[in-house]
Amino acid sequence: MSKLPSLTGREIIVALNKAGFEVARIRGSHHFLIHNDGRRTVVPVHSGETIGVGLLSQILRDCQITREEFRDLL
């Protein structure tokens, strides 16, 4: 399993946009992303803070994207 770089919420959203996800709504600092096929996830966006490994893994599970597929989107 390969390590992923430390990413901010905005960087994750940009990568997920390339995979077909769009921001459906924003509530506070939480951006709700949805894909046309029904997959959805929530990405917190806090200025200057990176997303932890556990949360990034959960986001990728929600999106049904492997680490290697996500790395290609970066």
CHARMM internal coordinates of N, CA and C (Angstrom, degrees):
IC EDIT
DIST 1 N 1 CA 1.4458
DIST 1 CA 1 C 1.5274
ANGL 1 N 1 CA 1 C 107.79
DIST 1 C 2 N 1.2923
ANGL 1 CA 1 C 2 N 117.33
DIHE 1 N 1 CA 1 C 2 N 127.31
DIST 2 N 2 CA 1.4527
ANGL 1 C 2 N 2 CA 121.95
DIHE 1 CA 1 C 2 N 2 CA -176.36
DIST 2 CA 2 C 1.5203
ANGL 2 N 2 CA 2 C 110.93
DIHE 1 C 2 N 2 CA 2 C -88.05
DIST 2 C 3 N 1.3330
ANGL 2 CA 2 C 3 N 115.57
DIHE 2 N 2 CA 2 C 3 N 149.09
DIST 3 N 3 CA 1.4542
ANGL 2 C 3 N 3 CA 120.45
DIHE 2 CA 2 C 3 N 3 CA 177.78
DIST 3 CA 3 C 1.5186
ANGL 3 N 3 CA 3 C 109.91
DIHE 2 C 3 N 3 CA 3 C -80.42
DIST 3 C 4 N 1.3100
ANGL 3 CA 3 C 4 N 115.17
DIHE 3 N 3 CA 3 C 4 N 144.51
DIST 4 N 4 CA 1.4577
ANGL 3 C 4 N 4 CA 121.15
DIHE 3 CA 3 C 4 N 4 CA 175.45
DIST 4 CA 4 C 1.5193
ANGL 4 N 4 CA 4 C 108.77
DIHE 3 C 4 N 4 CA 4 C -101.37
DIST 4 C 5 N 1.3252
ANGL 4 CA 4 C 5 N 117.76
DIHE 4 N 4 CA 4 C 5 N 150.89
DIST 5 N 5 CA 1.4644
ANGL 4 C 5 N 5 CA 119.94
DIHE 4 CA 4 C 5 N 5 CA 178.23
DIST 5 CA 5 C 1.5289
ANGL 5 N 5 CA 5 C 110.66
DIHE 4 C 5 N 5 CA 5 C -70.76
DIST 5 C 6 N 1.3196
ANGL 5 CA 5 C 6 N 116.72
DIHE 5 N 5 CA 5 C 6 N 161.01
DIST 6 N 6 CA 1.4591
ANGL 5 C 6 N 6 CA 121.18
DIHE 5 CA 5 C 6 N 6 CA 174.55
DIST 6 CA 6 C 1.5200
ANGL 6 N 6 CA 6 C 108.29
DIHE 5 C 6 N 6 CA 6 C -69.42
DIST 6 C 7 N 1.3103
ANGL 6 CA 6 C 7 N 116.08
DIHE 6 N 6 CA 6 C 7 N 127.57
DIST 7 N 7 CA 1.4604
ANGL 6 C 7 N 7 CA 120.75
DIHE 6 CA 6 C 7 N 7 CA -176.17
DIST 7 CA 7 C 1.5216
ANGL 7 N 7 CA 7 C 110.55
DIHE 6 C 7 N 7 CA 7 C -127.88
DIST 7 C 8 N 1.3245
ANGL 7 CA 7 C 8 N 115.72
DIHE 7 N 7 CA 7 C 8 N 149.60
DIST 8 N 8 CA 1.4606
ANGL 7 C 8 N 8 CA 120.38
DIHE 7 CA 7 C 8 N 8 CA 172.88
DIST 8 CA 8 C 1.5292
ANGL 8 N 8 CA 8 C 108.29
DIHE 7 C 8 N 8 CA 8 C -87.07
DIST 8 C 9 N 1.3103
ANGL 8 CA 8 C 9 N 115.93
DIHE 8 N 8 CA 8 C 9 N 168.75
DIST 9 N 9 CA 1.4560
ANGL 8 C 9 N 9 CA 120.51
DIHE 8 CA 8 C 9 N 9 CA 178.43
DIST 9 CA 9 C 1.5180
ANGL 9 N 9 CA 9 C 112.45
DIHE 8 C 9 N 9 CA 9 C -60.14
DIST 9 C 10 N 1.3190
ANGL 9 CA 9 C 10 N 116.97
DIHE 9 N 9 CA 9 C 10 N -39.97
DIST 10 N 10 CA 1.4763
ANGL 9 C 10 N 10 CA 120.74
DIHE 9 CA 9 C 10 N 10 CA 179.57
DIST 10 CA 10 C 1.5189
ANGL 10 N 10 CA 10 C 111.52
DIHE 9 C 10 N 10 CA 10 C -63.21
DIST 10 C 11 N 1.3338
ANGL 10 CA 10 C 11 N 117.42
DIHE 10 N 10 CA 10 C 11 N -40.62
DIST 11 N 11 CA 1.4632
ANGL 10 C 11 N 11 CA 121.11
DIHE 10 CA 10 C 11 N 11 CA 179.32
DIST 11 CA 11 C 1.5289
ANGL 11 N 11 CA 11 C 110.85
DIHE 10 C 11 N 11 CA 11 C -64.81
DIST 11 C 12 N 1.3186
ANGL 11 CA 11 C 12 N 116.58
DIHE 11 N 11 CA 11 C 12 N -37.09
DIST 12 N 12 CA 1.4644
ANGL 11 C 12 N 12 CA 120.55
DIHE 11 CA 11 C 12 N 12 CA 178.04
DIST 12 CA 12 C 1.5186
ANGL 12 N 12 CA 12 C 110.16
DIHE 11 C 12 N 12 CA 12 C -67.20
DIST 12 C 13 N 1.3202
ANGL 12 CA 12 C 13 N 117.30
DIHE 12 N 12 CA 12 C 13 N -41.51
DIST 13 N 13 CA 1.4687
ANGL 12 C 13 N 13 CA 121.17
DIHE 12 CA 12 C 13 N 13 CA 179.69
DIST 13 CA 13 C 1.5260
ANGL 13 N 13 CA 13 C 110.45
DIHE 12 C 13 N 13 CA 13 C -63.51
DIST 13 C 14 N 1.3318
ANGL 13 CA 13 C 14 N 117.68
DIHE 13 N 13 CA 13 C 14 N -41.01
DIST 14 N 14 CA 1.4686
ANGL 13 C 14 N 14 CA 120.92
DIHE 13 CA 13 C 14 N 14 CA 178.47
DIST 14 CA 14 C 1.5273
ANGL 14 N 14 CA 14 C 110.20
DIHE 13 C 14 N 14 CA 14 C -61.31
DIST 14 C 15 N 1.3324
ANGL 14 CA 14 C 15 N 116.83
DIHE 14 N 14 CA 14 C 15 N -43.16
DIST 15 N 15 CA 1.4693
ANGL 14 C 15 N 15 CA 120.54
DIHE 14 CA 14 C 15 N 15 CA 179.39
DIST 15 CA 15 C 1.5270
ANGL 15 N 15 CA 15 C 110.71
DIHE 14 C 15 N 15 CA 15 C -65.57
DIST 15 C 16 N 1.3328
ANGL 15 CA 15 C 16 N 117.54
DIHE 15 N 15 CA 15 C 16 N -41.48
DIST 16 N 16 CA 1.4625
ANGL 15 C 16 N 16 CA 120.39
DIHE 15 CA 15 C 16 N 16 CA -179.58
DIST 16 CA 16 C 1.5244
ANGL 16 N 16 CA 16 C 111.49
DIHE 15 C 16 N 16 CA 16 C -69.54
DIST 16 C 17 N 1.3378
ANGL 16 CA 16 C 17 N 117.32
DIHE 16 N 16 CA 16 C 17 N -29.12
DIST 17 N 17 CA 1.4658
ANGL 16 C 17 N 17 CA 120.03
DIHE 16 CA 16 C 17 N 17 CA 174.81
DIST 17 CA 17 C 1.5189
ANGL 17 N 17 CA 17 C 110.47
DIHE 16 C 17 N 17 CA 17 C -61.07
DIST 17 C 18 N 1.3359
ANGL 17 CA 17 C 18 N 117.08
DIHE 17 N 17 CA 17 C 18 N -37.88
DIST 18 N 18 CA 1.4607
ANGL 17 C 18 N 18 CA 121.28
DIHE 17 CA 17 C 18 N 18 CA 178.30
DIST 18 CA 18 C 1.5275
ANGL 18 N 18 CA 18 C 111.36
DIHE 17 C 18 N 18 CA 18 C -64.77
DIST 18 C 19 N 1.3409
ANGL 18 CA 18 C 19 N 116.33
DIHE 18 N 18 CA 18 C 19 N -25.86
DIST 19 N 19 CA 1.4666
ANGL 18 C 19 N 19 CA 121.29
DIHE 18 CA 18 C 19 N 19 CA 179.94
DIST 19 CA 19 C 1.5234
ANGL 19 N 19 CA 19 C 111.97
DIHE 18 C 19 N 19 CA 19 C -88.79
DIST 19 C 20 N 1.3300
ANGL 19 CA 19 C 20 N 117.51
DIHE 19 N 19 CA 19 C 20 N 1.51
DIST 20 N 20 CA 1.4559
ANGL 19 C 20 N 20 CA 120.67
DIHE 19 CA 19 C 20 N 20 CA 175.99
DIST 20 CA 20 C 1.5157
ANGL 20 N 20 CA 20 C 114.76
DIHE 19 C 20 N 20 CA 20 C 102.73
DIST 20 C 21 N 1.3151
ANGL 20 CA 20 C 21 N 118.23
DIHE 20 N 20 CA 20 C 21 N 4.95
DIST 21 N 21 CA 1.4618
ANGL 20 C 21 N 21 CA 121.27
DIHE 20 CA 20 C 21 N 21 CA 178.18
DIST 21 CA 21 C 1.5204
ANGL 21 N 21 CA 21 C 109.44
DIHE 20 C 21 N 21 CA 21 C -85.76
DIST 21 C 22 N 1.3196
ANGL 21 CA 21 C 22 N 116.06
DIHE 21 N 21 CA 21 C 22 N 145.31
DIST 22 N 22 CA 1.4597
ANGL 21 C 22 N 22 CA 121.71
DIHE 21 CA 21 C 22 N 22 CA 177.97
DIST 22 CA 22 C 1.5118
ANGL 22 N 22 CA 22 C 109.25
DIHE 21 C 22 N 22 CA 22 C -129.41
DIST 22 C 23 N 1.3358
ANGL 22 CA 22 C 23 N 116.22
DIHE 22 N 22 CA 22 C 23 N 147.67
DIST 23 N 23 CA 1.4574
ANGL 22 C 23 N 23 CA 120.12
DIHE 22 CA 22 C 23 N 23 CA 177.23
DIST 23 CA 23 C 1.5297
ANGL 23 N 23 CA 23 C 107.75
DIHE 22 C 23 N 23 CA 23 C -72.32
DIST 23 C 24 N 1.3264
ANGL 23 CA 23 C 24 N 115.81
DIHE 23 N 23 CA 23 C 24 N 116.78
DIST 24 N 24 CA 1.4602
ANGL 23 C 24 N 24 CA 121.09
DIHE 23 CA 23 C 24 N 24 CA -178.83
DIST 24 CA 24 C 1.5262
ANGL 24 N 24 CA 24 C 110.82
DIHE 23 C 24 N 24 CA 24 C -84.70
DIST 24 C 25 N 1.3379
ANGL 24 CA 24 C 25 N 115.58
DIHE 24 N 24 CA 24 C 25 N -39.80
DIST 25 N 25 CA 1.4620
ANGL 24 C 25 N 25 CA 120.08
DIHE 24 CA 24 C 25 N 25 CA 178.59
DIST 25 CA 25 C 1.5109
ANGL 25 N 25 CA 25 C 108.95
DIHE 24 C 25 N 25 CA 25 C -162.64
DIST 25 C 26 N 1.3257
ANGL 25 CA 25 C 26 N 114.87
DIHE 25 N 25 CA 25 C 26 N 166.86
DIST 26 N 26 CA 1.4582
ANGL 25 C 26 N 26 CA 121.80
DIHE 25 CA 25 C 26 N 26 CA 179.45
DIST 26 CA 26 C 1.5166
ANGL 26 N 26 CA 26 C 107.45
DIHE 25 C 26 N 26 CA 26 C -130.74
DIST 26 C 27 N 1.3150
ANGL 26 CA 26 C 27 N 115.75
DIHE 26 N 26 CA 26 C 27 N 130.99
DIST 27 N 27 CA 1.4576
ANGL 26 C 27 N 27 CA 119.76
DIHE 26 CA 26 C 27 N 27 CA 174.87
DIST 27 CA 27 C 1.5233
ANGL 27 N 27 CA 27 C 107.10
DIHE 26 C 27 N 27 CA 27 C -127.89
DIST 27 C 28 N 1.3091
ANGL 27 CA 27 C 28 N 116.18
DIHE 27 N 27 CA 27 C 28 N 105.57
DIST 28 N 28 CA 1.4597
ANGL 27 C 28 N 28 CA 120.50
DIHE 27 CA 27 C 28 N 28 CA -175.13
DIST 28 CA 28 C 1.5128
ANGL 28 N 28 CA 28 C 109.42
DIHE 27 C 28 N 28 CA 28 C 67.39
DIST 28 C 29 N 1.3291
ANGL 28 CA 28 C 29 N 115.70
DIHE 28 N 28 CA 28 C 29 N -122.12
DIST 29 N 29 CA 1.4586
ANGL 28 C 29 N 29 CA 119.41
DIHE 28 CA 28 C 29 N 29 CA 179.61
DIST 29 CA 29 C 1.5251
ANGL 29 N 29 CA 29 C 111.88
DIHE 28 C 29 N 29 CA 29 C -98.59
DIST 29 C 30 N 1.3231
ANGL 29 CA 29 C 30 N 117.96
DIHE 29 N 29 CA 29 C 30 N 3.93
DIST 30 N 30 CA 1.4615
ANGL 29 C 30 N 30 CA 121.51
DIHE 29 CA 29 C 30 N 30 CA -177.36
DIST 30 CA 30 C 1.5297
ANGL 30 N 30 CA 30 C 110.49
DIHE 29 C 30 N 30 CA 30 C -97.85
DIST 30 C 31 N 1.3330
ANGL 30 CA 30 C 31 N 115.01
DIHE 30 N 30 CA 30 C 31 N 122.88
DIST 31 N 31 CA 1.4599
ANGL 30 C 31 N 31 CA 122.10
DIHE 30 CA 30 C 31 N 31 CA 178.83
DIST 31 CA 31 C 1.5286
ANGL 31 N 31 CA 31 C 107.81
DIHE 30 C 31 N 31 CA 31 C -101.62
DIST 31 C 32 N 1.3140
ANGL 31 CA 31 C 32 N 117.13
DIHE 31 N 31 CA 31 C 32 N 122.59
DIST 32 N 32 CA 1.4607
ANGL 31 C 32 N 32 CA 123.24
DIHE 31 CA 31 C 32 N 32 CA -179.40
DIST 32 CA 32 C 1.5196
ANGL 32 N 32 CA 32 C 108.00
DIHE 31 C 32 N 32 CA 32 C -95.82
DIST 32 C 33 N 1.3298
ANGL 32 CA 32 C 33 N 116.34
DIHE 32 N 32 CA 32 C 33 N 116.33
DIST 33 N 33 CA 1.4618
ANGL 32 C 33 N 33 CA 121.52
DIHE 32 CA 32 C 33 N 33 CA -178.39
DIST 33 CA 33 C 1.5223
ANGL 33 N 33 CA 33 C 109.40
DIHE 32 C 33 N 33 CA 33 C -106.77
DIST 33 C 34 N 1.3240
ANGL 33 CA 33 C 34 N 115.47
DIHE 33 N 33 CA 33 C 34 N 143.37
DIST 34 N 34 CA 1.4560
ANGL 33 C 34 N 34 CA 121.24
DIHE 33 CA 33 C 34 N 34 CA -179.60
DIST 34 CA 34 C 1.5229
ANGL 34 N 34 CA 34 C 109.18
DIHE 33 C 34 N 34 CA 34 C -137.14
DIST 34 C 35 N 1.3186
ANGL 34 CA 34 C 35 N 115.79
DIHE 34 N 34 CA 34 C 35 N 146.63
DIST 35 N 35 CA 1.4607
ANGL 34 C 35 N 35 CA 123.41
DIHE 34 CA 34 C 35 N 35 CA 178.17
DIST 35 CA 35 C 1.5199
ANGL 35 N 35 CA 35 C 107.65
DIHE 34 C 35 N 35 CA 35 C -108.56
DIST 35 C 36 N 1.3175
ANGL 35 CA 35 C 36 N 117.87
DIHE 35 N 35 CA 35 C 36 N 156.44
DIST 36 N 36 CA 1.4662
ANGL 35 C 36 N 36 CA 121.85
DIHE 35 CA 35 C 36 N 36 CA -179.34
DIST 36 CA 36 C 1.5257
ANGL 36 N 36 CA 36 C 112.94
DIHE 35 C 36 N 36 CA 36 C -58.27
DIST 36 C 37 N 1.3446
ANGL 36 CA 36 C 37 N 117.40
DIHE 36 N 36 CA 36 C 37 N -30.06
DIST 37 N 37 CA 1.4607
ANGL 36 C 37 N 37 CA 120.04
DIHE 36 CA 36 C 37 N 37 CA -177.66
DIST 37 CA 37 C 1.5268
ANGL 37 N 37 CA 37 C 113.15
DIHE 36 C 37 N 37 CA 37 C -86.64
DIST 37 C 38 N 1.3338
ANGL 37 CA 37 C 38 N 117.64
DIHE 37 N 37 CA 37 C 38 N 4.32
DIST 38 N 38 CA 1.4552
ANGL 37 C 38 N 38 CA 121.00
DIHE 37 CA 37 C 38 N 38 CA 174.42
DIST 38 CA 38 C 1.5166
ANGL 38 N 38 CA 38 C 115.62
DIHE 37 C 38 N 38 CA 38 C 104.85
DIST 38 C 39 N 1.3293
ANGL 38 CA 38 C 39 N 118.18
DIHE 38 N 38 CA 38 C 39 N -11.40
DIST 39 N 39 CA 1.4659
ANGL 38 C 39 N 39 CA 119.59
DIHE 38 CA 38 C 39 N 39 CA 177.52
DIST 39 CA 39 C 1.5248
ANGL 39 N 39 CA 39 C 108.69
DIHE 38 C 39 N 39 CA 39 C -66.41
DIST 39 C 40 N 1.3276
ANGL 39 CA 39 C 40 N 115.39
DIHE 39 N 39 CA 39 C 40 N 143.35
DIST 40 N 40 CA 1.4647
ANGL 39 C 40 N 40 CA 119.22
DIHE 39 CA 39 C 40 N 40 CA -179.75
DIST 40 CA 40 C 1.5149
ANGL 40 N 40 CA 40 C 110.34
DIHE 39 C 40 N 40 CA 40 C -148.77
DIST 40 C 41 N 1.3155
ANGL 40 CA 40 C 41 N 115.48
DIHE 40 N 40 CA 40 C 41 N 155.85
DIST 41 N 41 CA 1.4581
ANGL 40 C 41 N 41 CA 121.79
DIHE 40 CA 40 C 41 N 41 CA 178.13
DIST 41 CA 41 C 1.5201
ANGL 41 N 41 CA 41 C 109.27
DIHE 40 C 41 N 41 CA 41 C -156.28
DIST 41 C 42 N 1.3384
ANGL 41 CA 41 C 42 N 115.19
DIHE 41 N 41 CA 41 C 42 N 170.31
DIST 42 N 42 CA 1.4575
ANGL 41 C 42 N 42 CA 121.97
DIHE 41 CA 41 C 42 N 42 CA 178.47
DIST 42 CA 42 C 1.5207
ANGL 42 N 42 CA 42 C 107.96
DIHE 41 C 42 N 42 CA 42 C -124.27
DIST 42 C 43 N 1.3371
ANGL 42 CA 42 C 43 N 116.38
DIHE 42 N 42 CA 42 C 43 N 131.77
DIST 43 N 43 CA 1.4661
ANGL 42 C 43 N 43 CA 121.52
DIHE 42 CA 42 C 43 N 43 CA 179.37
DIST 43 CA 43 C 1.5278
ANGL 43 N 43 CA 43 C 107.92
DIHE 42 C 43 N 43 CA 43 C -122.76
DIST 43 C 44 N 1.3489
ANGL 43 CA 43 C 44 N 117.40
DIHE 43 N 43 CA 43 C 44 N 119.89
DIST 44 N 44 CA 1.4632
ANGL 43 C 44 N 44 CA 119.22
DIHE 43 CA 43 C 44 N 44 CA 175.72
DIST 44 CA 44 C 1.5281
ANGL 44 N 44 CA 44 C 110.35
DIHE 43 C 44 N 44 CA 44 C -78.20
DIST 44 C 45 N 1.3082
ANGL 44 CA 44 C 45 N 116.50
DIHE 44 N 44 CA 44 C 45 N 138.04
DIST 45 N 45 CA 1.4696
ANGL 44 C 45 N 45 CA 121.19
DIHE 44 CA 44 C 45 N 45 CA 179.47
DIST 45 CA 45 C 1.5242
ANGL 45 N 45 CA 45 C 107.91
DIHE 44 C 45 N 45 CA 45 C -121.40
DIST 45 C 46 N 1.3391
ANGL 45 CA 45 C 46 N 114.85
DIHE 45 N 45 CA 45 C 46 N 104.66
DIST 46 N 46 CA 1.4596
ANGL 45 C 46 N 46 CA 121.51
DIHE 45 CA 45 C 46 N 46 CA 176.38
DIST 46 CA 46 C 1.5214
ANGL 46 N 46 CA 46 C 106.80
DIHE 45 C 46 N 46 CA 46 C -119.30
DIST 46 C 47 N 1.3164
ANGL 46 CA 46 C 47 N 117.09
DIHE 46 N 46 CA 46 C 47 N 128.54
DIST 47 N 47 CA 1.4629
ANGL 46 C 47 N 47 CA 120.58
DIHE 46 CA 46 C 47 N 47 CA -174.22
DIST 47 CA 47 C 1.5163
ANGL 47 N 47 CA 47 C 111.39
DIHE 46 C 47 N 47 CA 47 C -60.11
DIST 47 C 48 N 1.3288
ANGL 47 CA 47 C 48 N 115.14
DIHE 47 N 47 CA 47 C 48 N 126.79
DIST 48 N 48 CA 1.4483
ANGL 47 C 48 N 48 CA 121.76
DIHE 47 CA 47 C 48 N 48 CA 175.62
DIST 48 CA 48 C 1.5145
ANGL 48 N 48 CA 48 C 115.82
DIHE 47 C 48 N 48 CA 48 C 80.87
DIST 48 C 49 N 1.3249
ANGL 48 CA 48 C 49 N 119.41
DIHE 48 N 48 CA 48 C 49 N -6.13
DIST 49 N 49 CA 1.4612
ANGL 48 C 49 N 49 CA 121.26
DIHE 48 CA 48 C 49 N 49 CA -178.60
DIST 49 CA 49 C 1.5210
ANGL 49 N 49 CA 49 C 110.47
DIHE 48 C 49 N 49 CA 49 C -101.02
DIST 49 C 50 N 1.3190
ANGL 49 CA 49 C 50 N 115.58
DIHE 49 N 49 CA 49 C 50 N 140.59
DIST 50 N 50 CA 1.4598
ANGL 49 C 50 N 50 CA 120.19
DIHE 49 CA 49 C 50 N 50 CA 177.54
DIST 50 CA 50 C 1.5172
ANGL 50 N 50 CA 50 C 109.64
DIHE 49 C 50 N 50 CA 50 C -93.40
DIST 50 C 51 N 1.3235
ANGL 50 CA 50 C 51 N 114.87
DIHE 50 N 50 CA 50 C 51 N 157.44
DIST 51 N 51 CA 1.4583
ANGL 50 C 51 N 51 CA 122.28
DIHE 50 CA 50 C 51 N 51 CA 179.44
DIST 51 CA 51 C 1.5248
ANGL 51 N 51 CA 51 C 107.97
DIHE 50 C 51 N 51 CA 51 C -84.46
DIST 51 C 52 N 1.3182
ANGL 51 CA 51 C 52 N 117.14
DIHE 51 N 51 CA 51 C 52 N 134.11
DIST 52 N 52 CA 1.4564
ANGL 51 C 52 N 52 CA 121.83
DIHE 51 CA 51 C 52 N 52 CA -179.86
DIST 52 CA 52 C 1.5221
ANGL 52 N 52 CA 52 C 111.84
DIHE 51 C 52 N 52 CA 52 C -70.10
DIST 52 C 53 N 1.3235
ANGL 52 CA 52 C 53 N 114.69
DIHE 52 N 52 CA 52 C 53 N 164.06
DIST 53 N 53 CA 1.4634
ANGL 52 C 53 N 53 CA 121.22
DIHE 52 CA 52 C 53 N 53 CA -176.96
DIST 53 CA 53 C 1.5262
ANGL 53 N 53 CA 53 C 111.25
DIHE 52 C 53 N 53 CA 53 C -62.78
DIST 53 C 54 N 1.3284
ANGL 53 CA 53 C 54 N 117.48
DIHE 53 N 53 CA 53 C 54 N -42.93
DIST 54 N 54 CA 1.4659
ANGL 53 C 54 N 54 CA 121.28
DIHE 53 CA 53 C 54 N 54 CA -179.06
DIST 54 CA 54 C 1.5143
ANGL 54 N 54 CA 54 C 112.39
DIHE 53 C 54 N 54 CA 54 C -64.39
DIST 54 C 55 N 1.3199
ANGL 54 CA 54 C 55 N 116.98
DIHE 54 N 54 CA 54 C 55 N -43.62
DIST 55 N 55 CA 1.4586
ANGL 54 C 55 N 55 CA 120.60
DIHE 54 CA 54 C 55 N 55 CA 179.72
DIST 55 CA 55 C 1.5203
ANGL 55 N 55 CA 55 C 111.09
DIHE 54 C 55 N 55 CA 55 C -67.98
DIST 55 C 56 N 1.3293
ANGL 55 CA 55 C 56 N 117.34
DIHE 55 N 55 CA 55 C 56 N -39.47
DIST 56 N 56 CA 1.4598
ANGL 55 C 56 N 56 CA 120.42
DIHE 55 CA 55 C 56 N 56 CA 177.96
DIST 56 CA 56 C 1.5347
ANGL 56 N 56 CA 56 C 110.04
DIHE 55 C 56 N 56 CA 56 C -63.30
DIST 56 C 57 N 1.3211
ANGL 56 CA 56 C 57 N 117.15
DIHE 56 N 56 CA 56 C 57 N -39.85
DIST 57 N 57 CA 1.4682
ANGL 56 C 57 N 57 CA 120.59
DIHE 56 CA 56 C 57 N 57 CA 177.46
DIST 57 CA 57 C 1.5199
ANGL 57 N 57 CA 57 C 110.81
DIHE 56 C 57 N 57 CA 57 C -62.90
DIST 57 C 58 N 1.3345
ANGL 57 CA 57 C 58 N 117.12
DIHE 57 N 57 CA 57 C 58 N -40.20
DIST 58 N 58 CA 1.4669
ANGL 57 C 58 N 58 CA 120.74
DIHE 57 CA 57 C 58 N 58 CA 178.52
DIST 58 CA 58 C 1.5207
ANGL 58 N 58 CA 58 C 111.29
DIHE 57 C 58 N 58 CA 58 C -65.81
DIST 58 C 59 N 1.3282
ANGL 58 CA 58 C 59 N 117.47
DIHE 58 N 58 CA 58 C 59 N -39.95
DIST 59 N 59 CA 1.4633
ANGL 58 C 59 N 59 CA 121.44
DIHE 58 CA 58 C 59 N 59 CA 178.36
DIST 59 CA 59 C 1.5278
ANGL 59 N 59 CA 59 C 109.91
DIHE 58 C 59 N 59 CA 59 C -62.44
DIST 59 C 60 N 1.3341
ANGL 59 CA 59 C 60 N 116.57
DIHE 59 N 59 CA 59 C 60 N -43.47
DIST 60 N 60 CA 1.4643
ANGL 59 C 60 N 60 CA 120.14
DIHE 59 CA 59 C 60 N 60 CA 179.80
DIST 60 CA 60 C 1.5280
ANGL 60 N 60 CA 60 C 111.06
DIHE 59 C 60 N 60 CA 60 C -66.57
DIST 60 C 61 N 1.3437
ANGL 60 CA 60 C 61 N 117.60
DIHE 60 N 60 CA 60 C 61 N -36.96
DIST 61 N 61 CA 1.4750
ANGL 60 C 61 N 61 CA 120.37
DIHE 60 CA 60 C 61 N 61 CA 175.98
DIST 61 CA 61 C 1.5211
ANGL 61 N 61 CA 61 C 110.49
DIHE 60 C 61 N 61 CA 61 C -64.20
DIST 61 C 62 N 1.3383
ANGL 61 CA 61 C 62 N 116.94
DIHE 61 N 61 CA 61 C 62 N -44.04
DIST 62 N 62 CA 1.4676
ANGL 61 C 62 N 62 CA 120.56
DIHE 61 CA 61 C 62 N 62 CA 178.46
DIST 62 CA 62 C 1.5217
ANGL 62 N 62 CA 62 C 111.08
DIHE 61 C 62 N 62 CA 62 C -59.22
DIST 62 C 63 N 1.3371
ANGL 62 CA 62 C 63 N 116.35
DIHE 62 N 62 CA 62 C 63 N -38.90
DIST 63 N 63 CA 1.4609
ANGL 62 C 63 N 63 CA 122.04
DIHE 62 CA 62 C 63 N 63 CA -177.78
DIST 63 CA 63 C 1.5253
ANGL 63 N 63 CA 63 C 112.96
DIHE 62 C 63 N 63 CA 63 C -83.58
DIST 63 C 64 N 1.3327
ANGL 63 CA 63 C 64 N 116.54
DIHE 63 N 63 CA 63 C 64 N -9.08
DIST 64 N 64 CA 1.4676
ANGL 63 C 64 N 64 CA 122.70
DIHE 63 CA 63 C 64 N 64 CA -176.95
DIST 64 CA 64 C 1.5294
ANGL 64 N 64 CA 64 C 110.63
DIHE 63 C 64 N 64 CA 64 C 56.47
DIST 64 C 65 N 1.3347
ANGL 64 CA 64 C 65 N 114.87
DIHE 64 N 64 CA 64 C 65 N 47.71
DIST 65 N 65 CA 1.4634
ANGL 64 C 65 N 65 CA 122.89
DIHE 64 CA 64 C 65 N 65 CA 178.91
DIST 65 CA 65 C 1.5270
ANGL 65 N 65 CA 65 C 107.49
DIHE 64 C 65 N 65 CA 65 C -120.87
DIST 65 C 66 N 1.3205
ANGL 65 CA 65 C 66 N 117.43
DIHE 65 N 65 CA 65 C 66 N 134.09
DIST 66 N 66 CA 1.4576
ANGL 65 C 66 N 66 CA 120.76
DIHE 65 CA 65 C 66 N 66 CA 176.74
DIST 66 CA 66 C 1.5269
ANGL 66 N 66 CA 66 C 109.97
DIHE 65 C 66 N 66 CA 66 C -78.43
DIST 66 C 67 N 1.3283
ANGL 66 CA 66 C 67 N 115.37
DIHE 66 N 66 CA 66 C 67 N 164.48
DIST 67 N 67 CA 1.4625
ANGL 66 C 67 N 67 CA 119.83
DIHE 66 CA 66 C 67 N 67 CA 178.35
DIST 67 CA 67 C 1.5201
ANGL 67 N 67 CA 67 C 111.27
DIHE 66 C 67 N 67 CA 67 C -61.47
DIST 67 C 68 N 1.3261
ANGL 67 CA 67 C 68 N 116.90
DIHE 67 N 67 CA 67 C 68 N -37.72
DIST 68 N 68 CA 1.4515
ANGL 67 C 68 N 68 CA 120.41
DIHE 67 CA 67 C 68 N 68 CA -179.22
DIST 68 CA 68 C 1.5311
ANGL 68 N 68 CA 68 C 110.98
DIHE 67 C 68 N 68 CA 68 C -67.95
DIST 68 C 69 N 1.3315
ANGL 68 CA 68 C 69 N 116.96
DIHE 68 N 68 CA 68 C 69 N -41.18
DIST 69 N 69 CA 1.4696
ANGL 68 C 69 N 69 CA 120.19
DIHE 68 CA 68 C 69 N 69 CA 176.84
DIST 69 CA 69 C 1.5257
ANGL 69 N 69 CA 69 C 110.51
DIHE 68 C 69 N 69 CA 69 C -63.48
DIST 69 C 70 N 1.3361
ANGL 69 CA 69 C 70 N 116.01
DIHE 69 N 69 CA 69 C 70 N -39.73
DIST 70 N 70 CA 1.4628
ANGL 69 C 70 N 70 CA 119.78
DIHE 69 CA 69 C 70 N 70 CA 179.93
DIST 70 CA 70 C 1.5192
ANGL 70 N 70 CA 70 C 110.74
DIHE 69 C 70 N 70 CA 70 C -66.79
DIST 70 C 71 N 1.3383
ANGL 70 CA 70 C 71 N 116.98
DIHE 70 N 70 CA 70 C 71 N -40.38
DIST 71 N 71 CA 1.4621
ANGL 70 C 71 N 71 CA 120.72
DIHE 70 CA 70 C 71 N 71 CA 179.32
DIST 71 CA 71 C 1.5222
ANGL 71 N 71 CA 71 C 110.34
DIHE 70 C 71 N 71 CA 71 C -60.07
DIST 71 C 72 N 1.3522
ANGL 71 CA 71 C 72 N 117.72
DIHE 71 N 71 CA 71 C 72 N -37.04
DIST 72 N 72 CA 1.4685
ANGL 71 C 72 N 72 CA 121.35
DIHE 71 CA 71 C 72 N 72 CA 178.74
DIST 72 CA 72 C 1.5162
ANGL 72 N 72 CA 72 C 111.87
DIHE 71 C 72 N 72 CA 72 C -67.02
DIST 72 C 73 N 1.3477
ANGL 72 CA 72 C 73 N 117.25
DIHE 72 N 72 CA 72 C 73 N -25.62
DIST 73 N 73 CA 1.4660
ANGL 72 C 73 N 73 CA 120.87
DIHE 72 CA 72 C 73 N 73 CA -179.58
DIST 73 CA 73 C 1.5289
ANGL 73 N 73 CA 73 C 112.09
DIHE 72 C 73 N 73 CA 73 C -79.53
DIST 73 C 74 N 1.3220
ANGL 73 CA 73 C 74 N 116.62
DIHE 73 N 73 CA 73 C 74 N -18.59
DIST 74 N 74 CA 1.4790
ANGL 73 C 74 N 74 CA 119.61
DIHE 73 CA 73 C 74 N 74 CA -178.11
DIST 74 CA 74 C 1.5091
ANGL 74 N 74 CA 74 C 112.16
DIHE 73 C 74 N 74 CA 74 C -72.97
END
COOR INIT
IC SEED 1 N 1 CA 1 C
IC BUILD
